[in-house]
Structure formats: structure tokens, C-alpha cells
Amino acid sequence: MRLLLDENLSETLLPRLPHAFEGSSHVRLKLGEGTPDRGVWDAAASGGFTIITLDSDFEAMSVLRGAPPKVIWLAIHNPSNARIAKLLASRADMILRFGADPEAALLALRE
């Protein structure tokens, strides 16, 4: 499963992702800085990525549009990279099940 980290997440999270998310990337690396949400959405959908974000705008887009792409919304405030990495590692199985579920479009993760 490949994740596309939104611009509001640090690129330094990429090497800290569990092995199950090999091939993941970051919006700034794939699309450049300042890409509008719609551009991120379209690129994730066409590239087979799941968007992972702290931005509730993607949560709303997911509810309105459905998948693809799927969206993982980190519903936590002011998280450090360490907290995010720990959350993703501890929920990797849940995230993989979400990715494999053809009916699922949105996964909200909380600590």
C-alpha cells in the first residue's frame, strides 16, 4: 500500500513508515510545494496512492466524492513526527485492512 503524505506532514516521516508502506511518497516530492488539494486528490487517484493528512478538507472531500483515492485522516492536534510515526506503526494492520476494503473511503486515526 502506497501512502501520499500531504504537505502538512513532514517528508522526514517517509523513512519511518512501516515496510508495508514501501513506495510511499510526499506531496512536495511528487507534485511540488503549494499544490492545491484538488491536484493532490487527482494525483493520488491516478497514481494509486492513499492520501494521509492532518487536513480535515480531505476528510470532507472523501465524504463527498468517495474513493479513489482513499484518505487517512490523522485526527490529532499538533502531533510531533515521533507521535505520528508511532501511531502509524501501531495501526499498520488496521491501515492495510482499510486499504484492502473496496467499500472503505475514509479512515480517521486517533491516538
KEKOLDO-365695 format. One line per 8 residues: number of its first residue (from 1); their letters; for each residue x, y, z of N, C-alpha, C, O, CB. Coordinates in nm, 3 decimals. Each point is the difference from the previous one (the first is absolute). Glycine has a CB too. Example, Ala and Ser with C-alpha at 12.3 -4.5 7.8 and 13.67 -1.06 7.14 Angstrom:
residues 2
1	AS	1.319:-0.569:0.780:-0.089:0.119:0.000:0.090:0.120:0.000:0.104:-0.002:0.066:-0.293:-0.115:0.059 | 0.154:0.222:-0.197:0.082:0.119:0.006:-0.077:0.109:0.073:0.051:0.111:0.017:0.067:-0.174:-0.232;
This chain:
residues 111
1	MRLLLDEN	0.086:-0.118:0.000:-0.086:0.118:0.000:0.090:0.123:0.000:0.091:0.011:0.081:-0.278:-0.134:0.042 | 0.159:0.214:-0.213:0.081:0.121:-0.011:-0.077:0.120:0.054:-0.114:0.026:-0.039:0.234:-0.121:-0.161 | -0.056:0.167:0.290:-0.058:0.119:0.060:0.058:0.123:-0.068:0.117:0.002:-0.039:-0.150:-0.121:0.259 | -0.049:0.223:-0.232:0.046:0.130:-0.046:-0.018:0.096:0.116:-0.112:0.038:0.034:0.053:-0.086:-0.279 | 0.171:0.087:0.306:-0.004:0.089:0.115:-0.033:0.141:-0.047:0.065:0.053:-0.090:0.101:-0.196:0.214 | -0.266:0.202:-0.063:-0.042:0.135:-0.033:0.109:0.099:0.041:0.089:-0.032:0.078:-0.331:-0.032:-0.052 | 0.232:0.183:-0.079:0.101:0.104:0.025:0.008:0.037:0.148:0.103:0.050:0.044:-0.142:0.036:-0.274 | -0.068:-0.108:0.307:0.002:0.035:0.142:0.073:-0.104:0.085:0.008:0.015:0.122:-0.222:0.106:-0.157;
9	LSETLLPR	0.266:-0.224:-0.027:0.082:-0.100:0.067:0.144:0.015:-0.048:0.025:0.043:-0.113:-0.222:-0.202:0.136 | 0.290:0.123:0.061:0.142:0.014:-0.033:0.048:-0.112:-0.091:-0.040:-0.116:0.015:0.075:0.230:0.204 | 0.050:-0.078:-0.314:0.064:-0.100:-0.088:0.087:-0.096:0.081:0.025:-0.113:-0.044:-0.027:0.279:-0.144 | 0.047:-0.123:0.305:0.086:-0.087:0.082:-0.075:-0.121:0.055:0.062:-0.090:0.056:0.072:0.291:0.005 | -0.265:-0.204:-0.077:-0.077:-0.118:0.042:0.017:-0.117:-0.097:-0.017:-0.115:0.038:-0.149:0.268:0.070 | 0.199:-0.124:-0.232:0.008:-0.107:-0.101:0.089:-0.118:0.043:-0.046:-0.114:-0.005:0.009:0.288:-0.168 | 0.161:-0.150:0.216:0.082:-0.116:0.039:-0.045:-0.065:0.130:0.047:-0.109:0.034:0.143:0.217:-0.150 | -0.280:-0.045:0.189:-0.049:-0.056:0.126:-0.127:-0.082:-0.017:-0.050:-0.058:0.096:0.153:0.251:0.020;
17	LPHAFEGS	-0.156:-0.197:-0.239:-0.121:-0.077:-0.023:0.029:-0.150:0.005:0.109:-0.043:-0.038:-0.200:0.230:-0.103 | -0.005:-0.266:0.188:0.018:-0.145:-0.001:0.026:-0.051:-0.142:-0.044:0.061:-0.097:-0.105:-0.080:0.299 | 0.218:-0.093:-0.212:0.037:-0.060:-0.128:-0.123:-0.025:-0.089:0.012:0.000:-0.122:0.186:-0.106:0.234 | -0.312:0.085:-0.052:-0.123:-0.028:-0.075:-0.040:0.116:-0.091:-0.082:-0.018:-0.091:0.009:-0.129:0.277 | 0.130:0.264:-0.161:-0.036:0.119:-0.079:0.113:0.041:-0.094:0.015:0.118:-0.032:-0.163:-0.043:0.220 | 0.226:-0.173:-0.232:0.109:0.026:-0.093:-0.055:0.062:-0.129:-0.107:-0.039:-0.048:0.240:-0.153:0.146 | -0.061:0.287:-0.153:-0.044:0.069:-0.120:-0.081:0.124:0.029:-0.049:0.067:-0.092:0.049:-0.283:-0.022 | -0.015:0.248:0.242:-0.072:0.121:0.038:0.082:0.123:-0.038:0.121:-0.008:-0.021:-0.235:-0.115:0.210;
25	SHVRLKLG	0.045:0.237:-0.196:0.068:0.123:-0.036:-0.064:0.118:0.073:-0.089:-0.016:0.083:0.148:-0.080:-0.309 | -0.011:0.213:0.194:-0.047:0.124:0.060:-0.045:0.094:-0.110:0.056:0.000:-0.109:0.101:-0.029:0.307 | -0.259:0.108:-0.170:-0.055:0.093:-0.098:0.109:0.091:-0.058:0.005:0.019:-0.122:-0.224:-0.024:0.243 | 0.307:0.059:-0.037:0.103:0.090:-0.052:0.095:-0.072:-0.095:0.049:0.060:-0.096:-0.065:0.073:0.306 | 0.044:-0.260:-0.186:0.089:-0.076:-0.087:-0.068:-0.037:-0.132:0.064:0.002:-0.105:0.052:-0.092:0.307 | -0.244:0.057:-0.197:-0.074:-0.044:-0.119:-0.054:0.116:-0.083:0.002:-0.004:-0.123:-0.062:-0.201:0.246 | 0.011:0.310:-0.054:-0.076:0.103:-0.069:0.053:0.142:0.019:-0.041:0.092:-0.070:-0.154:-0.238:0.096 | 0.286:0.162:0.067:0.053:0.133:0.029:-0.076:0.069:0.112:-0.112:-0.038:0.035:0.183:0.055:-0.271;
33	EGTPDRGV	-0.009:0.083:0.291:-0.057:0.073:0.113:-0.120:0.083:-0.044:-0.001:0.057:-0.109:0.227:-0.049:0.217 | -0.327:-0.002:-0.023:-0.116:0.085:-0.024:-0.103:-0.057:-0.096:-0.084:0.073:-0.050:0.232:0.113:0.094 | -0.142:-0.316:-0.070:-0.099:-0.062:-0.089:-0.138:0.008:0.064:-0.016:-0.038:0.116:0.191:-0.117:-0.211 | -0.275:0.204:0.022:-0.136:0.007:0.056:-0.053:-0.139:0.034:0.041:-0.100:-0.058:-0.082:0.308:-0.075 | -0.052:-0.214:0.228:-0.057:-0.127:0.044:-0.055:-0.081:-0.117:0.017:-0.122:-0.003:-0.072:0.228:0.223 | -0.010:-0.042:-0.314:-0.058:-0.072:-0.115:0.111:-0.068:-0.081:-0.018:-0.112:-0.048:-0.174:0.277:0.039 | 0.306:-0.098:-0.007:0.113:-0.059:-0.071:0.057:-0.120:0.074:0.036:-0.100:-0.062:0.016:0.324:-0.032 | -0.045:-0.214:0.226:0.046:-0.112:0.082:-0.097:-0.117:-0.014:0.041:-0.114:-0.018:0.070:0.273:0.182;
41	WDAAASGG	-0.240:-0.129:-0.157:-0.105:-0.101:-0.012:0.012:-0.075:-0.133:0.001:-0.123:-0.004:-0.153:0.262:0.149 | 0.162:-0.063:-0.254:0.006:-0.060:-0.133:0.127:-0.084:-0.019:-0.005:-0.109:-0.057:-0.128:0.302:-0.032 | 0.246:-0.142:0.138:0.126:-0.073:-0.013:-0.002:-0.129:0.082:0.049:-0.103:-0.046:0.071:0.321:0.009 | -0.177:-0.213:0.157:-0.010:-0.120:0.083:-0.090:-0.103:-0.068:0.032:-0.119:-0.003:0.003:0.257:0.211 | -0.147:-0.093:-0.262:-0.094:-0.092:-0.065:0.064:-0.066:-0.122:-0.012:-0.121:-0.018:-0.180:0.261:0.099 | 0.258:-0.062:-0.164:0.058:-0.057:-0.122:0.127:-0.080:0.028:0.035:-0.090:-0.077:-0.130:0.282:-0.051 | 0.165:-0.161:0.238:0.124:-0.069:0.032:-0.015:-0.117:0.094:0.099:-0.066:0.033:0.010:0.278:-0.068 | -0.231:-0.241:0.080:-0.023:-0.114:0.089:0.048:0.022:0.142:0.037:-0.095:0.069:-0.017:-0.047:-0.266;
49	FTIITLDS	-0.020:0.268:0.242:0.041:0.033:0.136:-0.121:0.018:0.091:-0.110:0.030:-0.047:0.317:0.079:-0.044 | -0.186:-0.129:0.219:-0.093:0.039:0.105:0.054:0.127:0.063:0.115:0.003:0.043:-0.189:-0.245:0.001 | -0.008:0.345:-0.037:0.043:0.126:0.060:-0.001:-0.014:0.151:-0.095:-0.053:0.058:0.004:0.184:-0.254 | 0.196:-0.082:0.259:0.004:0.005:0.146:0.024:0.146:0.038:0.092:0.063:-0.051:-0.004:-0.303:0.073 | -0.170:0.292:0.069:-0.003:0.143:0.024:-0.047:0.035:0.140:-0.064:-0.081:0.068:0.023:0.113:-0.310 | 0.074:0.088:0.283:-0.056:0.060:0.120:-0.114:0.095:-0.036:-0.066:0.056:0.088:0.290:-0.076:0.028 | -0.248:0.038:-0.245:-0.092:0.100:-0.054:-0.142:-0.054:-0.008:-0.025:-0.100:-0.068:0.214:0.200:-0.063 | -0.281:-0.037:0.200:-0.140:-0.045:-0.003:-0.064:0.027:-0.136:-0.108:-0.054:-0.027:0.092:0.096:0.274;
57	DFEAMSVL	0.078:0.039:-0.334:-0.055:0.022:-0.134:-0.005:-0.131:-0.078:-0.096:-0.025:-0.074:0.184:0.260:0.076 | 0.015:-0.319:0.012:0.000:-0.128:-0.069:-0.104:-0.094:0.058:-0.057:-0.082:-0.072:0.299:0.112:0.021 | -0.269:-0.019:0.179:-0.106:-0.079:0.062:-0.133:0.038:-0.064:-0.079:-0.088:-0.034:0.208:0.073:0.253 | -0.154:0.144:-0.237:-0.123:0.045:-0.063:-0.007:-0.043:-0.147:-0.106:-0.042:-0.047:0.101:0.238:0.204 | 0.116:-0.187:-0.229:0.002:-0.043:-0.140:-0.031:-0.149:-0.011:-0.070:-0.043:-0.092:0.238:0.223:0.039 | -0.116:-0.258:0.145:-0.023:-0.143:-0.001:-0.148:-0.032:0.021:-0.055:-0.088:-0.067:0.286:0.052:0.153 | -0.294:0.108:0.006:-0.142:-0.022:0.027:-0.082:0.037:-0.124:-0.095:-0.071:-0.034:0.132:0.118:0.280 | -0.001:0.061:-0.313:-0.075:0.045:-0.118:0.027:-0.084:-0.124:-0.093:-0.029:-0.076:0.100:0.257:0.171;
65	RGAPPKVI	0.118:-0.267:-0.117:0.039:-0.064:-0.125:0.015:-0.151:0.009:-0.015:-0.069:-0.101:0.127:0.279:0.045 | -0.082:-0.262:0.174:0.031:-0.141:0.013:0.137:-0.031:-0.057:0.076:0.090:-0.035:-0.319:-0.143:0.022 | 0.274:-0.074:0.004:0.132:-0.042:-0.049:-0.011:-0.039:-0.147:-0.110:-0.031:-0.045:0.176:-0.049:0.275 | 0.041:0.082:-0.305:0.135:0.035:0.040:0.023:0.151:-0.003:-0.075:0.073:-0.066:0.154:-0.295:-0.021 | 0.021:0.267:0.155:0.089:-0.074:0.087:-0.062:-0.018:0.138:-0.096:0.067:0.036:0.292:0.023:-0.163 | -0.140:-0.182:0.200:-0.037:-0.015:0.140:0.074:0.108:0.080:0.104:0.050:-0.043:-0.144:-0.302:0.016 | -0.016:0.286:0.143:0.059:0.104:0.084:0.015:-0.052:0.142:-0.093:-0.058:0.057:-0.008:0.239:-0.200 | 0.220:-0.160:0.199:0.023:-0.025:0.142:0.017:0.136:0.064:0.095:0.073:-0.030:0.015:-0.302:-0.009;
73	WLAIHNPS	-0.202:0.262:0.126:0.000:0.129:0.068:0.053:-0.020:0.142:-0.059:-0.072:0.080:-0.136:0.156:-0.220 | 0.307:-0.020:0.170:0.057:-0.005:0.134:-0.070:0.106:0.084:0.035:0.118:-0.006:0.191:-0.202:-0.081 | -0.322:0.042:0.164:-0.082:0.091:0.079:0.065:0.026:0.135:-0.055:-0.032:0.106:-0.152:-0.052:-0.222 | 0.326:0.143:0.111:0.077:0.032:0.120:0.054:0.142:-0.017:0.025:0.046:-0.112:0.038:-0.291:0.152 | -0.045:0.314:0.071:0.041:0.141:-0.004:0.147:0.015:0.037:0.048:-0.059:0.097:-0.281:0.128:-0.040 | 0.303:0.010:-0.136:0.141:0.033:0.024:0.088:-0.122:0.028:0.074:-0.002:0.099:-0.152:0.221:-0.012 | 0.070:-0.320:-0.172:0.081:-0.119:0.027:0.146:0.019:-0.042:0.029:0.070:-0.097:-0.234:-0.210:0.066 | 0.293:0.078:0.103:0.141:-0.003:-0.040:0.017:-0.112:-0.102:-0.086:-0.087:-0.014:0.164:0.178:0.240;
81	NARIAKLL	0.033:-0.088:-0.298:0.030:-0.108:-0.094:0.009:-0.133:0.073:-0.043:-0.103:-0.052:0.165:0.264:-0.096 | -0.067:-0.160:0.267:0.012:-0.124:0.078:-0.138:-0.057:0.033:-0.020:-0.121:-0.008:0.237:0.204:0.105 | -0.310:0.003:-0.059:-0.136:-0.046:0.032:-0.070:-0.057:-0.124:-0.068:-0.102:0.007:0.054:0.274:0.177 | 0.033:-0.105:-0.296:-0.063:-0.047:-0.124:0.060:-0.134:-0.041:-0.074:-0.093:-0.034:0.032:0.330:-0.038 | 0.174:-0.249:0.076:0.066:-0.126:-0.037:-0.046:-0.114:0.091:-0.026:-0.110:-0.047:0.226:0.239:-0.036 | -0.210:-0.102:0.211:-0.045:-0.102:0.096:-0.145:-0.041:-0.029:-0.033:-0.118:0.004:0.190:0.211:0.169 | -0.243:0.005:-0.203:-0.140:-0.030:-0.030:-0.011:-0.086:-0.126:-0.075:-0.097:-0.001:0.007:0.314:0.109 | 0.142:-0.182:-0.212:-0.007:-0.077:-0.125:0.054:-0.141:0.019:-0.056:-0.095:-0.055:0.080:0.307:-0.075;
89	ASRADMIL	0.082:-0.226:0.205:0.055:-0.134:0.026:-0.097:-0.085:0.080:-0.018:-0.118:-0.028:0.250:0.214:0.022 | -0.295:-0.035:0.106:-0.091:-0.078:0.086:-0.131:-0.033:-0.070:-0.070:-0.093:0.041:0.172:0.203:0.156 | -0.136:-0.038:-0.302:-0.126:-0.024:-0.072:0.022:-0.053:-0.142:-0.092:0.004:-0.082:-0.010:0.178:0.219 | 0.221:-0.230:-0.165:0.032:-0.046:-0.136:-0.098:-0.107:-0.047:-0.045:0.005:-0.115:0.286:0.048:0.158 | -0.274:-0.150:0.041:-0.093:-0.106:-0.041:-0.138:0.058:-0.032:-0.062:-0.040:-0.099:0.187:-0.124:0.241 | -0.171:0.258:-0.062:-0.129:0.065:-0.023:0.003:0.076:-0.134:-0.096:-0.005:-0.077:0.059:0.025:0.327 | 0.146:0.049:-0.275:0.014:0.077:-0.124:0.000:-0.093:-0.120:-0.063:0.030:-0.102:0.192:0.148:0.224 | -0.060:-0.291:-0.112:0.003:-0.096:-0.111:-0.138:-0.061:-0.025:-0.038:-0.020:-0.116:0.277:-0.029:0.170;
97	RFGADPEA	-0.314:0.020:0.052:-0.137:-0.051:-0.017:-0.088:0.105:-0.068:-0.081:-0.032:-0.087:0.108:-0.113:0.291 | -0.011:0.271:-0.163:-0.073:0.111:-0.061:0.034:0.007:-0.150:-0.090:0.015:-0.083:0.092:0.113:0.304 | 0.125:-0.138:-0.254:0.042:0.006:-0.140:-0.058:-0.112:-0.084:-0.027:0.019:-0.119:0.233:0.090:0.195 | -0.224:-0.225:-0.017:-0.051:-0.117:-0.073:-0.153:-0.003:-0.009:-0.055:-0.078:-0.078:0.257:-0.045:0.154 | -0.270:0.206:0.002:-0.146:0.001:0.002:-0.053:0.084:-0.117:0.017:0.122:0.000:-0.016:-0.150:0.253 | -0.066:-0.035:-0.351:-0.045:0.075:-0.117:-0.112:0.101:0.031:-0.025:0.091:-0.080:0.089:-0.288:-0.056 | -0.130:0.181:0.248:-0.108:0.090:0.038:0.047:0.122:0.080:-0.070:0.101:0.007:-0.080:-0.299:-0.006 | 0.268:0.190:0.058:0.048:0.105:0.091:0.065:0.115:-0.078:0.073:-0.023:-0.096:-0.037:-0.151:0.275;
105	ALLALRE	-0.065:0.296:-0.136:0.057:0.119:-0.065:0.079:0.086:0.099:0.094:0.070:-0.039:-0.285:-0.074:-0.124 | 0.152:0.001:0.291:0.059:0.089:0.099:0.031:-0.077:0.129:-0.081:-0.077:0.050:-0.045:0.272:-0.149 | 0.247:-0.171:0.151:0.038:-0.057:0.129:0.050:0.115:0.086:0.097:0.066:-0.035:-0.038:-0.292:-0.066 | -0.126:0.249:0.213:0.043:0.102:0.096:0.081:-0.070:0.109:-0.049:-0.094:0.063:-0.155:0.242:-0.112 | 0.326:-0.104:0.071:0.086:-0.057:0.104:0.017:0.100:0.112:0.029:0.118:-0.021:0.091:-0.259:-0.149 | -0.138:0.090:0.290:0.024:0.078:0.122:0.098:-0.079:0.086:0.014:-0.121:-0.015:-0.246:0.229:0.006 | 0.297:-0.039:0.099:0.095:-0.069:0.090:-0.077:-0.079:0.103:0.060:-0.065:0.085:0.111:0.245:-0.119;
